[in-house]
Amino acid sequence: MKFIDESTIEVHAGKGGDGVASFRREKFMPFGGPDGGDGGKGGSIYAIADCNINTLIDYRYARIHRAKNGEKGRGADCYGRGADDIGLRMPVGTVITDTESGAVLADLTHHQQRTLIAKGGKGGIGNLHFKSSTNRTPRQFTRGDPGETLTLKLELKVLADVGLLGMPNAGKSTLIRAVSAAKPKVADYPFTTLHPNLGVVRANMNRSFVIADIPGLIEGAAEGAGLGHQFLRHLARTRLLLHLIDIVPPDESADPVTDARAIVKELRKYDEALYRKPRWLILNKADLLDDAERDKLTKSIVRRLRWKGEVFVISAISGAGCNELVQAIMNYLDSLPREVVAEAMATAV
């Protein structure tokens, strides 16, 4: 299935039914009085989060969604029927924004969350409500209110605890295959990952976390080079970033430190908040070097980057060091206070 993480739709809530001016007309009842009923409410439109949906592909083709209008009121004190509401099912992690005002209308963060995005119009009032001691034959009634009409931008931000950063062919897809049941495409050419992949990593029987792999970044992504940074939004909700570096790049002229600095630069261009997230340095493909050469190169990279945080040396293809990395990540996530987790979710909008 093609991965769709953005779409624009129109929603049209239903108009409220009009009230009616009517009078009771029956034999032997010359003064029956007003009996015009109210109009029914227009249908509203709700967004409903569904964990069984993974993309916004349904909204790539179905762009206009209309709720029905409420029925008009009738005589004999009959009220018009209200229109049914419409529920639009969307993936968990969808952010809904009004394109005109830029306001965020909904952030769907958990299964079955239900949020009103377009309110139906209120039904009009019949002349039944206008009668009084001084107004015995009211002919006043009101029209139904129009429903809301909005153009909305849908943006999917996947929900993951840990995100992977790195150049193409740094080994991100291989790592997610090694530590989870996810099976993203792996090949010996760049940009094999064309859309985000999620994997559930089990540290033990009762502890797990979700890891996200996005297409690799290259220098100039902010200007549209490669796949650009269109997928960086999927790291917005993560609590930890793993910056993967190919310790032995295929291109002998490539410099891992220069490439790493370019990634950090693109990250900062995209979003300062994302740039400030905790990052760990992961040096991959260590199986291609002997112990002495690996230690020497590791120290050189850490020194040139002036790295002060966590550093792990692994081989995703052989699994060496992966279990230690998983346990360290799990312990770190467990140590975060609830306030930090809540703040990460709130600022991800």
C-alpha positions as CSV (number, residue, x, y, z in Angstrom):
1,M,0.0,0.0,0.0
2,K,1.3,3.5,-0.9
3,F,2.1,5.5,2.2
4,I,0.1,8.7,2.3
5,D,0.9,11.1,5.2
6,E,-0.7,14.3,4.0
7,S,-4.0,15.2,2.5
8,T,-6.4,18.2,2.2
9,I,-10.2,17.7,2.4
10,E,-13.4,19.8,2.6
11,V,-16.0,19.1,5.2
12,H,-19.5,20.5,5.0
13,A,-21.8,20.1,8.0
14,G,-25.5,20.0,7.4
15,K,-27.8,23.0,7.6
16,G,-30.4,23.1,10.3
17,G,-34.0,22.7,9.1
18,D,-36.3,25.7,9.0
19,G,-39.0,26.3,11.5
20,V,-42.6,26.6,10.2
21,A,-45.6,28.9,10.7
22,S,-48.7,26.7,10.9
23,F,-52.1,26.9,12.6
24,R,-54.3,24.1,13.9
25,R,-57.2,23.6,11.5
26,E,-59.9,21.2,12.7
27,K,-63.6,21.1,12.6
28,F,-65.3,22.7,15.6
29,M,-61.9,24.2,16.6
30,P,-62.1,27.7,15.2
31,F,-59.4,29.0,17.5
32,G,-56.9,26.2,17.3
33,G,-53.8,28.4,17.6
34,P,-50.3,28.0,16.3
35,D,-48.8,24.5,16.0
36,G,-45.7,25.0,13.8
37,G,-42.8,22.8,14.9
38,D,-39.0,23.4,14.9
39,G,-36.6,22.3,12.3
40,G,-34.1,19.4,12.9
41,K,-30.4,20.0,13.5
42,G,-28.0,19.5,10.7
43,G,-25.5,16.7,10.7
44,S,-22.1,17.3,12.3
45,I,-18.8,15.8,11.2
46,Y,-16.4,14.1,13.7
47,A,-12.9,12.7,13.3
48,I,-12.4,9.3,15.0
49,A,-9.0,7.8,15.6
50,D,-8.6,4.2,14.5
51,C,-5.5,2.2,15.3
52,N,-6.4,-0.2,12.5
53,I,-5.7,2.5,9.8
54,N,-2.1,3.3,8.9
55,T,-2.3,5.9,6.2
56,L,-4.4,8.8,4.9
57,I,-4.9,7.2,1.5
58,D,-8.7,7.1,1.8
59,Y,-8.6,10.9,1.9
60,R,-6.3,11.3,-1.1
61,Y,-9.3,10.4,-3.3
62,A,-12.4,11.2,-1.2
63,R,-11.8,14.9,-0.6
64,I,-15.3,16.2,0.0
65,H,-17.4,15.1,2.9
66,R,-21.0,16.4,3.4
67,A,-23.4,15.7,6.2
68,K,-27.2,15.9,5.5
69,N,-29.4,18.8,6.3
70,G,-32.0,18.7,9.1
71,E,-35.7,18.3,8.1
72,K,-38.0,21.2,8.0
73,G,-40.6,21.5,10.8
74,R,-44.2,20.7,10.2
75,G,-47.6,21.6,11.5
76,A,-49.5,19.7,14.3
77,D,-46.5,20.3,16.6
78,C,-44.3,18.1,14.5
79,Y,-40.6,18.7,14.7
80,G,-38.2,18.0,11.8
81,R,-35.9,15.1,12.1
82,G,-32.3,15.8,12.9
83,A,-29.7,14.6,10.4
84,D,-27.2,11.8,11.4
85,D,-23.7,12.8,12.2
86,I,-20.7,11.5,10.1
87,G,-17.6,10.0,11.5
88,L,-14.4,10.1,9.5
89,R,-12.0,7.4,10.7
90,M,-8.3,8.4,10.6
91,P,-5.0,6.9,11.8
92,V,-3.9,7.5,15.3
93,G,-1.4,10.4,15.1
94,T,-3.3,12.5,12.7
95,V,-3.2,16.3,13.2
96,I,-6.1,18.2,11.7
97,T,-5.5,21.9,10.8
98,D,-7.9,24.6,9.5
99,T,-6.1,25.8,6.3
100,E,-7.6,29.3,6.5
101,S,-6.9,30.2,10.1
102,G,-4.0,27.7,10.8
103,A,-5.6,26.6,14.0
104,V,-5.2,22.9,15.0
105,L,-8.7,21.5,15.4
106,A,-7.7,18.0,16.6
107,D,-4.7,15.9,17.5
108,L,-5.7,12.2,17.4
109,T,-3.4,10.5,19.9
110,H,-5.3,7.5,21.1
111,H,-7.6,4.8,19.7
112,Q,-11.3,5.8,19.4
113,Q,-10.7,9.4,20.3
114,R,-13.6,11.4,18.8
115,T,-13.4,15.1,18.0
116,L,-15.9,17.5,16.5
117,I,-14.4,19.1,13.4
118,A,-17.5,20.7,11.7
119,K,-20.7,21.5,13.7
120,G,-24.1,21.1,12.1
121,G,-26.5,24.0,12.0
122,K,-29.1,24.5,14.7
123,G,-32.7,24.0,13.6
124,G,-35.1,27.0,13.2
125,I,-37.9,27.7,15.6
126,G,-41.6,27.3,14.6
127,N,-44.3,29.7,15.4
128,L,-45.5,27.5,18.3
129,H,-42.8,29.2,20.4
130,F,-43.9,32.7,19.6
131,K,-47.5,32.6,21.0
132,S,-48.3,34.7,24.0
133,S,-51.2,36.4,25.7
134,T,-50.8,39.4,23.4
135,N,-49.8,37.5,20.2
136,R,-52.4,34.8,19.7
137,T,-51.7,34.2,16.0
138,P,-47.9,34.5,15.6
139,R,-46.6,34.2,12.1
140,Q,-43.0,34.4,13.0
141,F,-40.6,31.5,12.6
142,T,-36.8,31.3,12.0
143,R,-34.7,29.7,9.4
144,G,-32.2,27.0,10.3
145,D,-28.5,27.9,10.8
146,P,-26.0,26.9,8.2
147,G,-23.5,24.2,9.1
148,E,-19.8,24.8,9.2
149,T,-17.8,24.5,6.0
150,L,-14.0,24.1,6.3
151,T,-11.0,23.1,4.3
152,L,-8.8,21.0,6.5
153,K,-5.2,19.8,6.2
154,L,-4.6,16.2,7.5
155,E,-1.1,15.5,8.6
156,L,0.0,12.1,9.9
157,K,2.7,12.0,12.6
158,V,3.5,8.5,13.5
159,L,3.6,7.6,17.2
160,A,7.0,6.2,18.2
161,D,9.2,6.4,21.2
162,V,12.5,6.3,19.3
163,G,13.4,7.7,15.9
164,L,16.3,6.8,13.6
165,L,18.3,9.5,11.8
166,G,21.1,9.0,9.3
167,M,22.4,9.2,5.8
168,P,21.1,6.8,3.1
169,N,22.6,3.4,3.6
170,A,23.7,4.1,7.2
171,G,21.9,0.9,8.2
172,K,18.7,2.2,9.7
173,S,16.5,-0.4,8.0
174,T,18.9,-3.2,8.9
175,L,18.8,-2.1,12.6
176,I,15.0,-2.0,12.8
177,R,14.9,-5.5,11.2
178,A,17.5,-6.7,13.8
179,V,15.6,-5.4,16.9
180,S,12.0,-5.8,15.9
181,A,9.6,-7.8,13.7
182,A,9.4,-5.1,11.1
183,K,10.8,-6.0,7.7
184,P,11.6,-2.8,5.7
185,K,13.3,-3.1,2.4
186,V,17.1,-3.4,2.6
187,A,19.4,-3.1,-0.5
188,D,22.9,-1.9,-1.4
189,Y,21.8,1.3,-3.0
190,P,20.6,4.6,-1.4
191,F,17.0,5.6,-0.6
192,T,15.7,2.0,-0.3
193,T,13.4,3.4,2.4
194,L,10.7,5.5,0.7
195,H,8.3,5.9,3.6
196,P,8.4,5.6,7.4
197,N,8.5,2.1,9.0
198,L,7.5,1.3,12.6
199,G,8.7,-1.6,14.6
200,V,7.8,-2.8,18.1
201,V,11.0,-3.7,20.1
202,R,10.6,-6.0,23.0
203,A,13.2,-5.5,25.7
204,N,11.7,-8.4,27.7
205,M,8.3,-10.1,28.2
206,N,6.7,-7.0,29.8
207,R,8.6,-4.1,28.4
208,S,8.6,-2.7,24.9
209,F,8.9,0.5,22.8
210,V,8.2,1.6,19.3
211,I,10.9,2.6,16.9
212,A,10.5,4.6,13.7
213,D,12.7,4.5,10.6
214,I,12.4,7.3,8.1
215,P,14.0,7.8,4.7
216,G,17.6,9.0,4.9
217,L,18.6,12.6,4.8
218,I,21.3,14.2,2.8
219,E,22.8,17.7,2.8
220,G,20.5,20.1,1.1
221,A,17.3,18.3,2.1
222,A,15.8,21.6,3.2
223,E,16.0,22.8,-0.4
224,G,14.5,19.5,-1.6
225,A,17.5,17.4,-2.3
226,G,16.9,13.7,-2.1
227,L,13.6,13.0,-0.5
228,G,13.8,16.4,1.3
229,H,12.8,16.5,4.9
230,Q,9.1,15.8,4.3
231,F,9.2,12.8,6.6
232,L,10.9,14.5,9.6
233,R,7.4,15.2,11.0
234,H,7.3,11.6,12.0
235,L,10.0,12.2,14.6
236,A,8.2,15.0,16.3
237,R,6.5,12.8,18.9
238,T,9.6,10.7,19.7
239,R,11.4,10.9,23.0
240,L,14.8,9.9,21.8
241,L,16.7,10.1,18.5
242,L,19.3,7.6,17.4
243,H,21.8,9.1,15.0
244,L,23.3,6.3,12.9
245,I,26.7,6.7,11.3
246,D,28.2,4.3,8.8
247,I,31.6,3.8,10.4
248,V,32.9,2.5,7.1
249,P,31.1,4.3,4.3
250,P,31.0,2.6,0.8
251,D,32.4,5.8,-0.8
252,E,36.0,6.0,0.4
253,S,36.0,9.8,-0.2
254,A,33.0,10.2,2.2
255,D,33.7,11.6,5.7
256,P,31.3,10.2,8.4
257,V,31.9,13.3,10.6
258,T,31.0,15.7,7.8
259,D,27.9,13.7,6.9
260,A,26.9,13.6,10.6
261,R,27.2,17.4,10.9
262,A,25.2,17.9,7.7
263,I,22.3,15.8,9.2
264,V,22.3,17.9,12.4
265,K,22.3,21.0,10.3
266,E,19.2,19.9,8.3
267,L,17.5,18.8,11.5
268,R,17.9,22.3,12.9
269,K,16.7,23.9,9.7
270,Y,13.5,21.9,9.9
271,D,12.6,22.4,13.6
272,E,14.5,23.8,16.6
273,A,12.4,21.6,19.0
274,L,13.3,18.5,17.1
275,Y,17.0,19.5,17.1
276,R,16.9,19.9,20.9
277,K,15.6,16.3,21.5
278,P,18.0,13.9,23.2
279,R,20.2,12.2,20.6
280,W,22.5,9.2,20.9
281,L,25.3,8.4,18.6
282,I,25.2,4.9,17.0
283,L,28.3,3.8,15.1
284,N,27.2,1.0,12.8
285,K,28.9,-1.7,10.6
286,A,31.6,-2.3,13.2
287,D,31.9,-5.9,12.0
288,L,33.9,-4.6,9.0
289,L,36.8,-3.6,11.2
290,D,39.1,-5.4,13.7
291,D,39.0,-4.4,17.3
292,A,42.0,-2.0,17.3
293,E,40.9,-0.2,14.1
294,R,37.3,0.1,15.4
295,D,38.4,1.6,18.7
296,K,40.7,4.0,17.0
297,L,38.1,5.2,14.5
298,T,35.4,5.4,17.2
299,K,37.6,7.7,19.3
300,S,38.4,9.8,16.3
301,I,34.7,10.3,15.4
302,V,33.7,11.1,18.9
303,R,36.5,13.6,19.3
304,R,35.9,15.4,16.0
305,L,32.2,15.7,16.7
306,R,32.8,16.8,20.3
307,W,30.2,14.4,21.3
308,K,29.2,14.5,25.0
309,G,26.3,12.1,25.0
310,E,25.8,8.3,24.8
311,V,27.8,6.4,22.2
312,F,27.1,2.8,21.0
313,V,29.2,0.8,18.6
314,I,27.1,-1.9,16.9
315,S,26.7,-4.2,13.9
316,A,23.1,-4.3,12.8
317,I,23.8,-7.0,10.2
318,S,25.3,-9.4,12.8
319,G,23.4,-8.1,15.8
320,A,26.5,-7.3,17.8
321,G,25.8,-4.7,20.4
322,C,22.1,-4.5,19.5
323,N,20.8,-6.1,22.6
324,E,22.8,-3.8,24.8
325,L,21.5,-0.8,22.9
326,V,17.9,-2.0,23.3
327,Q,18.2,-2.5,27.0
328,A,19.8,1.0,27.4
329,I,17.0,2.6,25.4
330,M,14.3,0.8,27.5
331,N,16.0,1.9,30.7
332,Y,16.2,5.5,29.5
333,L,12.5,5.6,28.5
334,D,11.4,4.0,31.8
335,S,13.4,6.7,33.7
336,L,11.6,9.6,32.0
337,P,9.0,11.3,34.3
338,R,5.4,11.4,33.1
339,E,5.6,15.1,32.7
340,V,8.3,14.8,30.1
341,V,6.2,12.3,28.1
342,A,3.2,14.5,28.2
343,E,5.2,17.5,27.1
344,A,6.6,15.6,24.2
345,M,3.1,14.7,23.0
346,A,1.8,18.3,23.5
347,T,4.7,20.0,21.7
348,A,4.5,17.5,18.7
349,V,1.5,19.4,17.3
